[in-house]
Each structure stands twice: as structure tokens, then as C-alpha cells.
């Protein structure tokens, strides 16, 4: 599947939710906290991470 087709499909998911239901678009602090939390959890437990 080409990149343009992937983007088209992905954008449909974002458009399917009304703007008022998108919590990250309404609350920048919440989005920022979630980004930090995700970044912390993905970097742990990998081989060679000492």
C-alpha cells in the first residue's frame, strides 16, 4: 500500500470523532502529560538499556 493511501485511511479515523470528543485537542496539558508518560514507558525494558 502506498503512503498516500495509508494517510487517506488514517485521516478517516481522525475525522470520525467530533472535535468536542477529542480530549487532546481540547486540553493541551492532558496531551502533554500523555506524551511524557508514553515516552517514559517505551524506553524501558529493552536489551542493552543499562
HTML snippet that shows the backbone in 3Dmol.js (N, CA, C, O; Angstrom):
<script src="https://3Dmol.org/build/3Dmol-min.js"></script>
<div id="view" style="width:600px;height:400px;position:relative"></div>
<script>
const pdb = `
ATOM      1  N   UNK A   1       0.851  -1.175   0.000  1.00  0.00           N
ATOM      2  CA  UNK A   1       0.000   0.000   0.000  1.00  0.00           C
ATOM      3  C   UNK A   1       0.900   1.243   0.000  1.00  0.00           C
ATOM      4  O   UNK A   1       1.858   1.323   0.768  1.00  0.00           O
ATOM      5  N   UNK A   2       0.585   2.191  -0.853  1.00  0.00           N
ATOM      6  CA  UNK A   2       1.432   3.377  -0.927  1.00  0.00           C
ATOM      7  C   UNK A   2       1.124   4.355   0.221  1.00  0.00           C
ATOM      8  O   UNK A   2       0.085   4.267   0.876  1.00  0.00           O
ATOM      9  N   UNK A   3       2.042   5.269   0.434  1.00  0.00           N
ATOM     10  CA  UNK A   3       1.963   6.209   1.553  1.00  0.00           C
ATOM     11  C   UNK A   3       0.711   7.074   1.488  1.00  0.00           C
ATOM     12  O   UNK A   3       0.090   7.340   2.517  1.00  0.00           O
ATOM     13  N   UNK A   4       0.341   7.508   0.314  1.00  0.00           N
ATOM     14  CA  UNK A   4      -0.843   8.357   0.160  1.00  0.00           C
ATOM     15  C   UNK A   4      -2.114   7.618   0.583  1.00  0.00           C
ATOM     16  O   UNK A   4      -2.986   8.198   1.231  1.00  0.00           O
ATOM     17  N   UNK A   5      -2.215   6.364   0.224  1.00  0.00           N
ATOM     18  CA  UNK A   5      -3.386   5.555   0.599  1.00  0.00           C
ATOM     19  C   UNK A   5      -3.430   5.350   2.112  1.00  0.00           C
ATOM     20  O   UNK A   5      -4.509   5.404   2.704  1.00  0.00           O
ATOM     21  N   UNK A   6      -2.292   5.117   2.745  1.00  0.00           N
ATOM     22  CA  UNK A   6      -2.233   4.962   4.196  1.00  0.00           C
ATOM     23  C   UNK A   6      -2.695   6.231   4.894  1.00  0.00           C
ATOM     24  O   UNK A   6      -3.448   6.168   5.866  1.00  0.00           O
ATOM     25  N   UNK A   7      -2.251   7.378   4.405  1.00  0.00           N
ATOM     26  CA  UNK A   7      -2.656   8.652   5.007  1.00  0.00           C
ATOM     27  C   UNK A   7      -4.150   8.885   4.858  1.00  0.00           C
ATOM     28  O   UNK A   7      -4.801   9.390   5.772  1.00  0.00           O
ATOM     29  N   UNK A   8      -4.688   8.516   3.707  1.00  0.00           N
ATOM     30  CA  UNK A   8      -6.125   8.676   3.465  1.00  0.00           C
ATOM     31  C   UNK A   8      -6.936   7.858   4.475  1.00  0.00           C
ATOM     32  O   UNK A   8      -7.911   8.349   5.044  1.00  0.00           O
ATOM     33  N   UNK A   9      -6.529   6.628   4.686  1.00  0.00           N
ATOM     34  CA  UNK A   9      -7.227   5.751   5.629  1.00  0.00           C
ATOM     35  C   UNK A   9      -7.084   6.272   7.056  1.00  0.00           C
ATOM     36  O   UNK A   9      -8.064   6.310   7.801  1.00  0.00           O
ATOM     37  N   UNK A  10      -5.889   6.669   7.438  1.00  0.00           N
ATOM     38  CA  UNK A  10      -5.654   7.172   8.791  1.00  0.00           C
ATOM     39  C   UNK A  10      -6.447   8.438   9.075  1.00  0.00           C
ATOM     40  O   UNK A  10      -6.941   8.619  10.188  1.00  0.00           O
ATOM     41  N   UNK A  11      -6.576   9.305   8.098  1.00  0.00           N
ATOM     42  CA  UNK A  11      -7.302  10.555   8.318  1.00  0.00           C
ATOM     43  C   UNK A  11      -8.788  10.311   8.531  1.00  0.00           C
ATOM     44  O   UNK A  11      -9.451  11.105   9.198  1.00  0.00           O
ATOM     45  N   UNK A  12      -9.317   9.236   7.982  1.00  0.00           N
ATOM     46  CA  UNK A  12     -10.732   8.908   8.192  1.00  0.00           C
ATOM     47  C   UNK A  12     -10.999   8.617   9.660  1.00  0.00           C
ATOM     48  O   UNK A  12     -12.060   8.970  10.175  1.00  0.00           O
ATOM     49  N   UNK A  13     -10.072   7.992  10.329  1.00  0.00           N
ATOM     50  CA  UNK A  13     -10.234   7.716  11.754  1.00  0.00           C
ATOM     51  C   UNK A  13     -10.303   8.998  12.562  1.00  0.00           C
ATOM     52  O   UNK A  13     -11.109   9.112  13.485  1.00  0.00           O
ATOM     53  N   UNK A  14      -9.473   9.949  12.225  1.00  0.00           N
ATOM     54  CA  UNK A  14      -9.483  11.223  12.938  1.00  0.00           C
ATOM     55  C   UNK A  14     -10.746  12.024  12.690  1.00  0.00           C
ATOM     56  O   UNK A  14     -11.242  12.699  13.592  1.00  0.00           O
ATOM     57  N   UNK A  15     -11.266  11.956  11.486  1.00  0.00           N
ATOM     58  CA  UNK A  15     -12.477  12.707  11.160  1.00  0.00           C
ATOM     59  C   UNK A  15     -13.733  12.060  11.719  1.00  0.00           C
ATOM     60  O   UNK A  15     -14.765  12.724  11.818  1.00  0.00           O
ATOM     61  N   UNK A  16     -13.677  10.782  12.088  1.00  0.00           N
ATOM     62  CA  UNK A  16     -14.869  10.090  12.555  1.00  0.00           C
ATOM     63  C   UNK A  16     -15.290  10.518  13.955  1.00  0.00           C
ATOM     64  O   UNK A  16     -16.416  10.246  14.371  1.00  0.00           O
ATOM     65  N   UNK A  17     -14.402  11.183  14.684  1.00  0.00           N
ATOM     66  CA  UNK A  17     -14.706  11.635  16.043  1.00  0.00           C
ATOM     67  C   UNK A  17     -14.960  13.138  16.023  1.00  0.00           C
ATOM     68  O   UNK A  17     -14.144  13.897  15.499  1.00  0.00           O
ATOM     69  N   UNK A  18     -16.089  13.576  16.591  1.00  0.00           N
ATOM     70  CA  UNK A  18     -16.369  15.018  16.619  1.00  0.00           C
ATOM     71  C   UNK A  18     -15.304  15.775  17.411  1.00  0.00           C
ATOM     72  O   UNK A  18     -14.726  15.228  18.351  1.00  0.00           O
ATOM     73  N   UNK A  19     -15.047  17.003  17.047  1.00  0.00           N
ATOM     74  CA  UNK A  19     -13.996  17.799  17.686  1.00  0.00           C
ATOM     75  C   UNK A  19     -14.185  17.895  19.194  1.00  0.00           C
ATOM     76  O   UNK A  19     -13.205  17.853  19.939  1.00  0.00           O
ATOM     77  N   UNK A  20     -15.415  18.020  19.654  1.00  0.00           N
ATOM     78  CA  UNK A  20     -15.646  18.165  21.099  1.00  0.00           C
ATOM     79  C   UNK A  20     -15.365  16.890  21.881  1.00  0.00           C
ATOM     80  O   UNK A  20     -15.269  16.927  23.108  1.00  0.00           O
ATOM     81  N   UNK A  21     -15.233  15.769  21.194  1.00  0.00           N
ATOM     82  CA  UNK A  21     -14.923  14.489  21.842  1.00  0.00           C
ATOM     83  C   UNK A  21     -13.430  14.183  21.844  1.00  0.00           C
ATOM     84  O   UNK A  21     -12.998  13.227  22.489  1.00  0.00           O
ATOM     85  N   UNK A  22     -12.641  14.974  21.136  1.00  0.00           N
ATOM     86  CA  UNK A  22     -11.193  14.754  21.080  1.00  0.00           C
ATOM     87  C   UNK A  22     -10.548  15.454  22.263  1.00  0.00           C
ATOM     88  O   UNK A  22     -10.288  16.656  22.211  1.00  0.00           O
ATOM     89  N   UNK A  23     -10.292  14.716  23.316  1.00  0.00           N
ATOM     90  CA  UNK A  23      -9.817  15.329  24.562  1.00  0.00           C
ATOM     91  C   UNK A  23      -8.458  16.013  24.391  1.00  0.00           C
ATOM     92  O   UNK A  23      -8.219  17.050  25.010  1.00  0.00           O
ATOM     93  N   UNK A  24      -7.570  15.460  23.573  1.00  0.00           N
ATOM     94  CA  UNK A  24      -6.255  16.075  23.424  1.00  0.00           C
ATOM     95  C   UNK A  24      -6.333  17.398  22.684  1.00  0.00           C
ATOM     96  O   UNK A  24      -5.518  18.289  22.925  1.00  0.00           O
ATOM     97  N   UNK A  25      -7.293  17.540  21.794  1.00  0.00           N
ATOM     98  CA  UNK A  25      -7.420  18.810  21.076  1.00  0.00           C
ATOM     99  C   UNK A  25      -8.002  19.890  21.970  1.00  0.00           C
ATOM    100  O   UNK A  25      -7.840  21.079  21.697  1.00  0.00           O
ATOM    101  N   UNK A  26      -8.674  19.488  23.026  1.00  0.00           N
ATOM    102  CA  UNK A  26      -9.296  20.439  23.947  1.00  0.00           C
ATOM    103  C   UNK A  26      -8.385  20.779  25.131  1.00  0.00           C
ATOM    104  O   UNK A  26      -8.513  21.854  25.718  1.00  0.00           O
ATOM    105  N   UNK A  27      -7.477  19.882  25.480  1.00  0.00           N
ATOM    106  CA  UNK A  27      -6.680  20.050  26.700  1.00  0.00           C
ATOM    107  C   UNK A  27      -5.205  19.769  26.416  1.00  0.00           C
ATOM    108  O   UNK A  27      -4.769  18.618  26.407  1.00  0.00           O
ATOM    109  N   UNK A  28      -4.449  20.837  26.187  1.00  0.00           N
ATOM    110  CA  UNK A  28      -3.030  20.686  25.851  1.00  0.00           C
ATOM    111  C   UNK A  28      -2.229  20.063  26.985  1.00  0.00           C
ATOM    112  O   UNK A  28      -1.283  19.315  26.733  1.00  0.00           O
ATOM    113  N   UNK A  29      -2.589  20.357  28.218  1.00  0.00           N
ATOM    114  CA  UNK A  29      -1.882  19.772  29.365  1.00  0.00           C
ATOM    115  C   UNK A  29      -2.054  18.250  29.398  1.00  0.00           C
ATOM    116  O   UNK A  29      -1.103  17.514  29.661  1.00  0.00           O
ATOM    117  N   UNK A  30      -3.268  17.796  29.130  1.00  0.00           N
ATOM    118  CA  UNK A  30      -3.536  16.360  29.099  1.00  0.00           C
ATOM    119  C   UNK A  30      -2.720  15.681  28.000  1.00  0.00           C
ATOM    120  O   UNK A  30      -2.150  14.611  28.216  1.00  0.00           O
ATOM    121  N   UNK A  31      -2.667  16.295  26.841  1.00  0.00           N
ATOM    122  CA  UNK A  31      -1.893  15.737  25.733  1.00  0.00           C
ATOM    123  C   UNK A  31      -0.406  15.704  26.070  1.00  0.00           C
ATOM    124  O   UNK A  31       0.284  14.731  25.766  1.00  0.00           O
ATOM    125  N   UNK A  32       0.077  16.759  26.692  1.00  0.00           N
ATOM    126  CA  UNK A  32       1.484  16.831  27.056  1.00  0.00           C
ATOM    127  C   UNK A  32       1.850  15.748  28.072  1.00  0.00           C
ATOM    128  O   UNK A  32       2.884  15.091  27.950  1.00  0.00           O
ATOM    129  N   UNK A  33       0.992  15.575  29.072  1.00  0.00           N
ATOM    130  CA  UNK A  33       1.236  14.555  30.094  1.00  0.00           C
ATOM    131  C   UNK A  33       1.218  13.154  29.481  1.00  0.00           C
ATOM    132  O   UNK A  33       2.041  12.312  29.840  1.00  0.00           O
ATOM    133  N   UNK A  34       0.297  12.903  28.571  1.00  0.00           N
ATOM    134  CA  UNK A  34       0.218  11.595  27.927  1.00  0.00           C
ATOM    135  C   UNK A  34       1.460  11.331  27.084  1.00  0.00           C
ATOM    136  O   UNK A  34       1.961  10.207  27.054  1.00  0.00           O
ATOM    137  N   UNK A  35       1.955  12.348  26.407  1.00  0.00           N
ATOM    138  CA  UNK A  35       3.162  12.189  25.611  1.00  0.00           C
ATOM    139  C   UNK A  35       4.375  11.857  26.458  1.00  0.00           C
ATOM    140  O   UNK A  35       5.190  11.012  26.087  1.00  0.00           O
ATOM    141  N   UNK A  36       4.491  12.526  27.599  1.00  0.00           N
ATOM    142  CA  UNK A  36       5.605  12.223  28.506  1.00  0.00           C
ATOM    143  C   UNK A  36       5.500  10.807  29.051  1.00  0.00           C
ATOM    144  O   UNK A  36       6.492  10.081  29.111  1.00  0.00           O
ATOM    145  N   UNK A  37       4.290  10.417  29.448  1.00  0.00           N
ATOM    146  CA  UNK A  37       4.083   9.082  30.004  1.00  0.00           C
ATOM    147  C   UNK A  37       4.418   8.010  28.957  1.00  0.00           C
ATOM    148  O   UNK A  37       5.075   7.017  29.270  1.00  0.00           O
ATOM    149  N   UNK A  38       3.970   8.216  27.728  1.00  0.00           N
ATOM    150  CA  UNK A  38       4.263   7.246  26.672  1.00  0.00           C
ATOM    151  C   UNK A  38       5.739   7.155  26.371  1.00  0.00           C
ATOM    152  O   UNK A  38       6.259   6.063  26.142  1.00  0.00           O
ATOM    153  N   UNK A  39       6.419   8.274  26.368  1.00  0.00           N
ATOM    154  CA  UNK A  39       7.851   8.279  26.108  1.00  0.00           C
ATOM    155  C   UNK A  39       8.640   7.564  27.182  1.00  0.00           C
ATOM    156  O   UNK A  39       9.645   6.913  26.898  1.00  0.00           O
ATOM    157  N   UNK A  40       8.184   7.686  28.413  1.00  0.00           N
ATOM    158  CA  UNK A  40       8.870   7.011  29.520  1.00  0.00           C
ATOM    159  C   UNK A  40       8.674   5.502  29.440  1.00  0.00           C
ATOM    160  O   UNK A  40       9.617   4.746  29.677  1.00  0.00           O
ATOM    161  N   UNK A  41       7.478   5.057  29.114  1.00  0.00           N
ATOM    162  CA  UNK A  41       7.201   3.619  29.128  1.00  0.00           C
ATOM    163  C   UNK A  41       7.831   2.903  27.939  1.00  0.00           C
ATOM    164  O   UNK A  41       8.162   1.723  28.052  1.00  0.00           O
ATOM    165  N   UNK A  42       8.005   3.569  26.812  1.00  0.00           N
ATOM    166  CA  UNK A  42       8.547   2.882  25.643  1.00  0.00           C
ATOM    167  C   UNK A  42      10.043   2.668  25.731  1.00  0.00           C
ATOM    168  O   UNK A  42      10.580   1.802  25.040  1.00  0.00           O
ATOM    169  N   UNK A  43      10.723   3.427  26.554  1.00  0.00           N
ATOM    170  CA  UNK A  43      12.170   3.315  26.622  1.00  0.00           C
ATOM    171  C   UNK A  43      12.675   2.324  27.649  1.00  0.00           C
ATOM    172  O   UNK A  43      13.886   2.204  27.832  1.00  0.00           O
ATOM    173  N   UNK A  44      11.791   1.612  28.323  1.00  0.00           N
ATOM    174  CA  UNK A  44      12.212   0.712  29.383  1.00  0.00           C
ATOM    175  C   UNK A  44      12.162  -0.742  28.932  1.00  0.00           C
ATOM    176  O   UNK A  44      11.369  -1.116  28.068  1.00  0.00           O
ATOM    177  N   UNK A  45      13.014  -1.540  29.527  1.00  0.00           N
ATOM    178  CA  UNK A  45      12.978  -2.978  29.300  1.00  0.00           C
ATOM    179  C   UNK A  45      13.607  -3.463  28.018  1.00  0.00           C
ATOM    180  O   UNK A  45      13.425  -4.621  27.641  1.00  0.00           O
ATOM    181  N   UNK A  46      14.331  -2.620  27.353  1.00  0.00           N
ATOM    182  CA  UNK A  46      14.970  -3.052  26.121  1.00  0.00           C
ATOM    183  C   UNK A  46      16.323  -3.671  26.444  1.00  0.00           C
ATOM    184  O   UNK A  46      16.996  -3.234  27.378  1.00  0.00           O
ATOM    185  N   UNK A  47      16.722  -4.670  25.695  1.00  0.00           N
ATOM    186  CA  UNK A  47      18.069  -5.224  25.916  1.00  0.00           C
ATOM    187  C   UNK A  47      19.132  -4.141  25.664  1.00  0.00           C
ATOM    188  O   UNK A  47      19.071  -3.417  24.671  1.00  0.00           O
ATOM    189  N   UNK A  48      20.080  -4.049  26.559  1.00  0.00           N
ATOM    190  CA  UNK A  48      21.145  -3.075  26.407  1.00  0.00           C
ATOM    191  C   UNK A  48      20.846  -1.732  27.069  1.00  0.00           C
ATOM    192  O   UNK A  48      21.663  -0.814  26.991  1.00  0.00           O
ATOM    193  N   UNK A  49      19.686  -1.601  27.719  1.00  0.00           N
ATOM    194  CA  UNK A  49      19.319  -0.373  28.420  1.00  0.00           C
ATOM    195  C   UNK A  49      19.802  -0.401  29.863  1.00  0.00           C
ATOM    196  O   UNK A  49      18.991  -0.499  30.783  1.00  0.00           O
ATOM    197  N   UNK A  50      21.074  -0.318  30.065  1.00  0.00           N
ATOM    198  CA  UNK A  50      21.583  -0.278  31.445  1.00  0.00           C
ATOM    199  C   UNK A  50      22.275   1.009  31.714  1.00  0.00           C
ATOM    200  O   UNK A  50      22.769   1.225  32.821  1.00  0.00           O
TER     201      UNK A  50
END
`;
const viewer = $3Dmol.createViewer("view");
viewer.addModel(pdb, "pdb");
viewer.setStyle({}, {cartoon: {color: "spectrum"}});
viewer.zoomTo();
viewer.render();
</script>
